[in-house]
Amino acid sequence: VACMPELGSVPAGLRGLLLGELPGIAGSIDRENRVPDGFLERLREEGAFDLGSPASLLEAVRLASRSSPAVGHLILIHGTAWCRVRGLVGEPGIVAVSITEPGGGTDVLGNLETRAEPGGGGRYLVSGVKVFTSNALYARYFLVLARGPGGPTLYLAERSDSIMVEPLDLTTLRGAGVARVEYRAAEAVEAGTPGKGLREALEAINLGRLGYAAIGLGIAEGALEAAVRWSLEHKVFGKPLADYQGPRWMLAEVALEARALEALIREAASEASDCRVDPLKAAMAKVLGARLAQRASWIATQLMGGRGLSRWSLTERLSRDSRALDIGEGAREVLLDFIASRVLKGG
Ligand SMILES: Cc1cc2nc3c(=O)[nH]c(=O)nc-3n(C[C@H](O)[C@H](O)[C@H](O)COP(=O)(O)OP(=O)(O)OC[C@H]3O[C@@H](n4cnc5c(N)ncnc54)[C@H](O)[C@@H]3O)c2cc1C
């Protein structure tokens, strides 16, 4: 894993935090379903919430996801939104993105009931219920898709008593701050062009999809590291597991697919402009990243035998977290349909 090329540059202090300290607290983040305030503050101090370029953001997400995909997700969702809201806010703060509603996340417009009414002085009052809003537990700012006077539009609200956050107890990405959020006439400003909210949200989602691929890459690398260590140490019939051909081929399979995924993510990140990435490459990388993360965590669990199934262990967490990658930021089937439509057009 140490030999894998970087996707982008990450400040040394942040790298040390994500690779040195995070593995030690990743289990308790998972159990408690929350990142401790002190660790959030360390992330902020080391620059995790203002990484500059998509390539640096994706590298930080990947490094965190080797032990805590939830922390990788937190950095990612903030980063995808920060590109849009950076110029609109006075003070920095963690951003959450509220698009999905209780009716379902795939058909966003068909289920969009949240409304924004003019509130005077260029302000709006946003009312409605959103589900699966990641980062909501920690967020200072909420980027919300709502029906405004000009049609679906992105709005930016600052945390207040008019925003009710109720944590969700998911089996996956525990600690990513995922919540049901109710907006009760919450004050907001426009954060995009009236009527273009869906298109603008999808632009952020494309970077998010590439980020999900980076989470998948991190999970695969975390699982591979654990599986390699174990295979070298653990003996069966007097010789290390790593001497048997079956396990060797499993490890090789993960290593080569991780290398190919890394190349695809790096290519898409290098072409990014203003946080916009190629939607086809992002979709392809996300589908590949989810599949590799699920396969790699399965292999690590399999090689570790019963120990790989221990509650709150790294392998168990990576297996649970890899499952979210086929649902969040667009379900696998929707992405495959999109890829197929491009393939059928000869793209
Ligand atoms: C961990 C996590 C974090 C999330 N974070 C956020 C967030 O920060 N902000 C936010 O707004 N949302 C967030 N979401 C919501 C996410 O975007 C939705 O879960 C996703 O868009 C799918 O919507 P849904 O779960 O409502 O499933 P639905 O839209 O109800 O779809 C259910 C299933 O139907 C199938 N399906 C749907 N459409 C098609 C189709 N056209 N063809 C074939 N099959 C189809 C798929 O298998 C899909 O999984 C998050 C979700 C998760 C799990």
The ligand as an SDF file (V2000), in Angstrom:
LIG
                    3D

 53 58  0  0  0  0  0  0  0  0999 V2000
  -24.6840    6.5110    4.0580 C   0  0  0  0  0  0  0  0  0  0  0  0
  -25.5150    7.4200    3.2150 C   0  0  0  0  0  0  0  0  0  0  0  0
  -25.2340    8.7810    3.1760 C   0  0  0  0  0  0  0  0  0  0  0  0
  -26.0260    9.6460    2.4160 C   0  0  0  0  0  0  0  0  0  0  0  0
  -25.7650   10.9820    2.4370 N   0  0  0  0  0  0  0  0  0  0  0  0
  -26.5940   11.8370    1.8030 C   0  0  0  0  0  0  0  0  0  0  0  0
  -26.4080   13.2540    1.9140 C   0  0  0  0  0  0  0  0  0  0  0  0
  -25.4540   13.7320    2.5250 O   0  0  0  0  0  0  0  0  0  0  0  0
  -27.3210   14.0810    1.3430 N   0  0  0  0  0  0  0  0  0  0  0  0
  -28.3870   13.5860    0.6510 C   0  0  0  0  0  0  0  0  0  0  0  0
  -29.1690   14.4030    0.1580 O   0  0  0  0  0  0  0  0  0  0  0  0
  -28.5850   12.2510    0.5150 N   0  0  0  0  0  0  0  0  0  0  0  0
  -27.7260   11.3820    1.0720 C   0  0  0  0  0  0  0  0  0  0  0  0
  -27.9220   10.0170    0.9790 N   0  0  0  0  0  0  0  0  0  0  0  0
  -29.0610    9.5220    0.2390 C   0  0  0  0  0  0  0  0  0  0  0  0
  -28.6800    8.8720   -1.0790 C   0  0  0  0  0  0  0  0  0  0  0  0
  -28.3660    9.8730   -2.0200 O   0  0  0  0  0  0  0  0  0  0  0  0
  -29.8460    7.9840   -1.4850 C   0  0  0  0  0  0  0  0  0  0  0  0
  -29.8590    6.8850   -0.6020 O   0  0  0  0  0  0  0  0  0  0  0  0
  -29.7290    7.5050   -2.9130 C   0  0  0  0  0  0  0  0  0  0  0  0
  -29.8930    8.5840   -3.8100 O   0  0  0  0  0  0  0  0  0  0  0  0
  -30.8090    6.4600   -3.2170 C   0  0  0  0  0  0  0  0  0  0  0  0
  -32.0580    6.9340   -2.7840 O   0  0  0  0  0  0  0  0  0  0  0  0
  -32.9610    6.0500   -1.8090 P   0  0  0  0  0  0  0  0  0  0  0  0
  -32.1180    5.4520   -0.7490 O   0  0  0  0  0  0  0  0  0  0  0  0
  -34.1120    6.8670   -1.3870 O   0  0  0  0  0  0  0  0  0  0  0  0
  -33.4620    4.8380   -2.7120 O   0  0  0  0  0  0  0  0  0  0  0  0
  -34.5860    4.8930   -3.8300 P   0  0  0  0  0  0  0  0  0  0  0  0
  -34.4480    6.0640   -4.7090 O   0  0  0  0  0  0  0  0  0  0  0  0
  -35.8890    4.6540   -3.1770 O   0  0  0  0  0  0  0  0  0  0  0  0
  -34.1880    3.5950   -4.6380 O   0  0  0  0  0  0  0  0  0  0  0  0
  -34.1870    2.2820   -3.9870 C   0  0  0  0  0  0  0  0  0  0  0  0
  -33.4800    1.2910   -4.8660 C   0  0  0  0  0  0  0  0  0  0  0  0
  -34.2150    1.1500   -6.0700 O   0  0  0  0  0  0  0  0  0  0  0  0
  -33.3360    0.8360   -7.1330 C   0  0  0  0  0  0  0  0  0  0  0  0
  -33.5400    1.8340   -8.1980 N   0  0  0  0  0  0  0  0  0  0  0  0
  -33.8280    3.1520   -8.0410 C   0  0  0  0  0  0  0  0  0  0  0  0
  -33.9520    3.7440   -9.2350 N   0  0  0  0  0  0  0  0  0  0  0  0
  -33.7230    2.8030  -10.1680 C   0  0  0  0  0  0  0  0  0  0  0  0
  -33.7040    2.8060  -11.5900 C   0  0  0  0  0  0  0  0  0  0  0  0
  -33.9100    3.9240  -12.2990 N   0  0  0  0  0  0  0  0  0  0  0  0
  -33.4260    1.6150  -12.2240 N   0  0  0  0  0  0  0  0  0  0  0  0
  -33.2000    0.4880  -11.5230 C   0  0  0  0  0  0  0  0  0  0  0  0
  -33.2020    0.4370  -10.1710 N   0  0  0  0  0  0  0  0  0  0  0  0
  -33.4750    1.5750   -9.5110 C   0  0  0  0  0  0  0  0  0  0  0  0
  -31.9060    0.8860   -6.5850 C   0  0  0  0  0  0  0  0  0  0  0  0
  -31.4610   -0.4180   -6.3010 O   0  0  0  0  0  0  0  0  0  0  0  0
  -32.0660    1.6780   -5.2990 C   0  0  0  0  0  0  0  0  0  0  0  0
  -31.0840    1.3320   -4.3470 O   0  0  0  0  0  0  0  0  0  0  0  0
  -27.1110    9.1210    1.6770 C   0  0  0  0  0  0  0  0  0  0  0  0
  -27.3800    7.7460    1.7040 C   0  0  0  0  0  0  0  0  0  0  0  0
  -26.5900    6.9030    2.4410 C   0  0  0  0  0  0  0  0  0  0  0  0
  -26.9070    5.4160    2.4500 C   0  0  0  0  0  0  0  0  0  0  0  0
  1  2  1  0
  2  3  1  0
  2 52  2  0
  3  4  2  0
  4  5  1  0
  4 50  1  0
  5  6  2  0
  6  7  1  0
  6 13  1  0
  7  8  2  0
  7  9  1  0
  9 10  1  0
 10 11  2  0
 10 12  1  0
 12 13  2  0
 13 14  1  0
 14 15  1  0
 14 50  1  0
 15 16  1  0
 16 17  1  0
 16 18  1  0
 18 19  1  0
 18 20  1  0
 20 21  1  0
 20 22  1  0
 22 23  1  0
 23 24  1  0
 24 25  2  0
 24 26  1  0
 24 27  1  0
 27 28  1  0
 28 29  2  0
 28 30  1  0
 28 31  1  0
 31 32  1  0
 32 33  1  0
 33 34  1  0
 33 48  1  0
 34 35  1  0
 35 36  1  0
 35 46  1  0
 36 37  1  0
 36 45  1  0
 37 38  2  0
 38 39  1  0
 39 40  1  0
 39 45  2  0
 40 41  1  0
 40 42  2  0
 42 43  1  0
 43 44  2  0
 44 45  1  0
 46 47  1  0
 46 48  1  0
 48 49  1  0
 50 51  2  0
 51 52  1  0
 52 53  1  0
M  END
$$$$
